[in-house]
Amino acid sequence: MSAKVLLVGGTQFIGHHIASALLSAGHRVALLHRGQHKNDLGPKAEEILCDWHDEKEMRERLKKRSFDAVVHCICFTESEAALSYKLFADRCAHFIYFSTAAVYLMNPEVHPPYREEDALREPAQSYLGSEKFSYGVNKRKTDLFFLLRHSRNGFPSTILRLPVVVGPRDYTGRLAAYLHRVRDGKPVLMPDGGHNAWGFLAAEDIGQAVLGVMKNKKTHGKVYNLAQREAISLRSLVLALGRLTGNHPCLVDIPSIHLLKTRLGIGFSPLSSSHHVLLDCSAAQRDFGFTPTPFLSWLKGFTDAFKKDGGRDLFRSTRSLEVEVAQEFLKERFPY
Ligand SMILES: NC(=O)c1ccc[n+]([C@@H]2O[C@H](COP(=O)([O-])OP(=O)(O)OC[C@H]3O[C@@H](n4cnc5c(N)ncnc54)[C@H](OP(=O)(O)O)[C@@H]3O)[C@@H](O)[C@H]2O)c1
């Protein structure tokens, strides 16, 4: 049966994929956003233009409306969680919100593959005041708010926890940065050999997961990790990009400690990490049959799309310095 779904956000990346999946499955979708990012789905999706932080305007716009599900793409802090509860608790039969794998990276005593309950462990004190970890700290508090509202007030919420999401419309440019480097034929720096592992998630799989949890009461009050099954190191990823595009990347392994002493630092390599970000997805598989797109399948789709329209490298500002640092490093290591 067709459901009425309100998507808070929905016109950029993840939200767009969810809206497409919902519409394809025959549901009615309203996109609530400010109008700064265009709705490319046309009149099939209703648009409600409003800043969702404006409580008065939101009440006015939503008036007496109610929804089978509210899918919130842009809730990041505990106070935003409290506002969401105020705005939507009496207005929806199911509330779905997106958390992040960053909630697992603040306690050195938890190890990958991460299970949903690992985020219940308190972050180590040193992470709490750090700007670098504020995204994960705030998302964790947001998750806890919704879990508590479910256990105390029966708020029918489901949390979908995402790792790095990849696919068409990805505005972060993280994966594309490596493809630009593989294709320009110049040295590709691999901080610490690029041995850190990722379990990515194809953006299209999020739409399928939303369809899987919607109207599934078993998922209320629960958190679900979503990710591909494969653990892929940054190094293997770059080599696979080379194979799929017919390039032979010249990888230069370089200690991050060395990079940090140069003007370059390590920010140029957005998928370098001191963690292995791998999620255990058995709960999603068990409760709603989550079946992720295999790594090589989505990567092929990504490289095919890139061949047609590579777009701009969002990390291009450091490219010439990367090459300079690689050449100097190789000269120091192999002077003859
Ligand atoms: N990308 C990843 O790898 C990744 C990983 C883990 C978790 N996540 C989670 O995914 C979610 C974000 O996904 P996304 O950015 O791709 O979602 P999206 O829904 O596709 O894009 C953001 C939407 O929010 C709207 N928006 C922004 N500020 C607004 C406001 N104040 N009021 C109303 N609408 C507003 C934007 O449109 P307007 O500008 O027109 O308002 C746009 O439609 C976050 O919860 C994030 O934590 C992402």
The ligand as an ORCA input file, in Angstrom:
! r2SCAN-3c Opt
* xyz 0 1
  N      27.729     11.261      2.994
  C      28.162     10.313      3.821
  O      29.125      9.602      3.525
  C      27.464     10.108      5.157
  C      28.028      9.196      6.037
  C      27.387      8.967      7.254
  C      26.201      9.632      7.556
  N      25.686     10.556      6.671
  C      24.450     11.251      7.055
  O      23.633     11.512      5.911
  C      22.860     12.694      6.159
  C      23.068     13.761      5.077
  O      22.851     13.300      3.835
  P      22.761     14.295      2.580
  O      23.409     15.625      2.875
  O      23.269     13.537      1.435
  O      21.180     14.501      2.545
  P      20.215     15.211      1.491
  O      18.875     15.185      2.140
  O      20.332     14.634      0.137
  O      20.771     16.710      1.427
  C      20.608     17.652      2.442
  C      19.243     18.332      2.289
  O      18.959     19.147      3.387
  C      18.342     20.360      2.943
  N      18.573     21.319      4.028
  C      19.769     21.711      4.541
  N      19.581     22.538      5.593
  C      18.225     22.663      5.744
  C      17.392     23.369      6.670
  N      17.923     24.123      7.648
  N      16.044     23.250      6.536
  C      15.492     22.489      5.565
  N      16.233     21.795      4.663
  C      17.581     21.885      4.751
  C      19.009     20.622      1.613
  O      18.239     21.390      0.721
  P      18.233     23.008      0.758
  O      19.660     23.431      0.758
  O      17.462     23.373     -0.467
  O      17.551     23.386      2.024
  C      19.086     19.206      1.050
  O      17.851     18.859      0.482
  C      23.343     13.259      7.483
  O      22.458     12.849      8.498
  C      24.701     12.618      7.662
  O      25.080     12.541      9.019
  C      26.293     10.798      5.486
*
